[in-house]
Amino acid sequence: MADIIAVNVILQSHPRQALTRVVHSHGRISESLRTLEKNIQSNLKQIKQEINRAGRMYDEDPIGFVHRLFGIPYYGRDY
């Protein structure tokens, strides 16, 4: 409640400054959201690349892939 009273006082005494603060704050929030969106898109791209890489590794050597997945030593394609 005190925050609302403080905002009302600022708006009444200095409306131009209050508007500038709101606009500036909005700019920071929107910039942060844009950055967040770019980071999410980049991370999703990396995840898709890793999934494709894992699929290729599995296709090339399924048993070796499972051994690497669980950290079990495996030497070659001798099944």
C-alpha positions, 0 to 999 in steps of 0.5 A: 500500500505504501508503494501505491501512495508513493507512486501517487505522490510522485505522479502528482508532484512530478508527472513528467519525471514519473512518466520518464521513469515508467518508460525507462523501466518498461524499456529495461523490461522489454530489453530483458525479455528480448534477451531472454527470448534470444537465449532460449532460442539459442539453447533450443538450437543447441539442444536440437543439435545435440539430439541429432548428434546423439541420433547419428552416434546411435545409428553408427554404433548402437551398442557403443552408444549405450555403453557411452551413455551409461559410462561402461567401457566398450572397445570396438564393435565386437558384439 
